[in-house]
Amino acid sequence: VILMDPKILRPDYSISPRPEELKVINASENFEDKVVVRVIIRASEKPEELYLNLFAPLLFNVGERLGMQLALVGSDYTIRETVQLNPPNANQEEVTEQVG
């Protein structure tokens, strides 16, 4: 399993958990200061794509060593958001390191 900050590939990604949801990880106050958000990534059938699970991010209160997965019920996010990777430019020259 690969976890990553969703903002790296989707800068517009945002969540607004309710305080009662965050009580499980002792982060109902100052959510933005206490919680690290990560999403699960997996490979697609196509090498130039990745799938992100934006519907159910993982929330970690690192200071308390607590985490949870939060289902964003009612959001437009899905468990299989496709992200296109930029393939290397065919015209780009290969860079090699010479040892000598």
N, C-alpha and C positions, 0 to 999 in steps of 0.2 A: 504494500500500500504506500502510495506517495501522498504526502500532505503538503500544501503550499498556501501561502497568503493569496487569497483570491484577487486582491487588488493588483497583483502583478500582471495577470492576464485580463482581468475585468475591472478596470479602475472605477467603474460606476457601481460596483457591487456594494450594497449596504444592507444592514439588517437592523431591526429595532425590536429586540426581545423585550418582553414585559418583565417588570421587576420580579413577579412571582415565579417566572421561569428561571431567573438567574439566582434565586435563593439556593438552589441545589449546589451551586459552586461558590456560594458566599460572595456574589458580585452584584447584588441587586442595587447597590449604590455605586456611583462612579464607574459604570460599566466600561466606558471607553478607556479608562485608566488602568483597569484591572484585568481585562480579558483580551486574550490573543485569539483571533479567529483564523481557522484553517479550513480548507475544503479538501475532499478526497479527489484525486486525479487518477484516471486510468487511460490506458492506450485505446485508441480507436482501431478499427479494422484498416483504416487508411493511415499510412505513416506520417502524413502531414496534419493530422488532427489529434486532439486530446478531448477526453470527456471530463467535465467538471461536475461534481455534485453540489450545485449551488442551493438546492432545496434543503439540504440537511447539513449545515456547517458544524464543525467541531469547535467548541468554545472551551478555552483553557484559562483558568485563573492560576497562573504560574506561581504566584506568591503563596497560595493556599494548597498548591499541588492537587487541584481538583479540575475535572473536565466533564463535559457533557456533549451530546449531539442534540441539536435543536432542529426539529422539523418546522419549517416556515409555512405552516398551513395558511392558505389564503394568499400566498405570494404568487408571483408569475414565474418564479424559479422552478427548474426541474432537476431531476437527479442525473440528467444526461445532457448537459449544456455542451454544445460542440464549440471548440476553439480551434481556429485554423492557425497552424504554425507557418511561419515564413520559410519556404524552402530556400536553400542556398541559391544564389544567383548563378545561373549556368555560365555567365560570362566572367564570373569572378575567378581570378587566378588562384590556384592552390598555393598556400604558403607553406614552405618546408623549412625546417631548421637545419642548418649545416653544422656538423660537428667536425672540428678539425684542429 
